[in-house]
């Protein structure tokens, strides 16, 4: 992968779910021309739907809501049918690039192949895949590599910053700890470079609410909404089929 970072003109400026500010909801399904799939809305903003229109949204607290028109007011309604929602969410993240929320994010350059992804935990940061990745705010962060061979040290820094920290994998290990002296910051681009390489992997990190860790489809929806589609796929594979 190139060491350059490509920023799109339409970065989705989403703050940390645990940070101060207006709560958000993500549109996951829509039959209304007014609302696009992947659109982020303030949770208190009125939603206007005509008769026959519908939306499925996910709140920051992992509540899934289906809104049927006519409707004019904040998001309110029953939870969507789990089987139908799973099918819709799966369809949203089957594309190679993020179909929700991650438009204009940090990605590999054209024609550059991403590393395979065998991480067993969707909340691990993959050290060899560029782009949007998600972790749980306030939780320890693990970093995954594909090759468990020899010991490796990687430099971790923020774009244009002078200081950096190190991530160390021991021989035979695929997991390492994110350095405590470089606490993850939401919506920040990090450059991760093995000391034996001249190339850096750019990763835009998103911090999500810890309450999402075990919320199955709702957590996958938020991962997709933040552009963390590889992790959303992993979480979907782990989530049992609704009955």
Buried (B, 14 or more C-beta within 10 A) or exposed (E): BBEEBBEEEEBBEBBBBBEEEEEBBBBBBBBBEEBEBBBBBEBEEEBBBEEEBBBBBBBBBBEBBBBBBEBEEBBEBEEBEBEEBBEBBBEBBEEEEBBBBBBBBBBBEEEEEBBEBEBEEBBBBBBBBBBBBBBBBEEEBBBBBBEEEEEBEBBBBBBEEEEBBBBEBEEEEBBBEBBEEBEBEBBBBBBBBBEEEEEBBBBBBBBBBBBBBEBBBBBBBBBBBBBBBBBBBBBBEEBEEEE
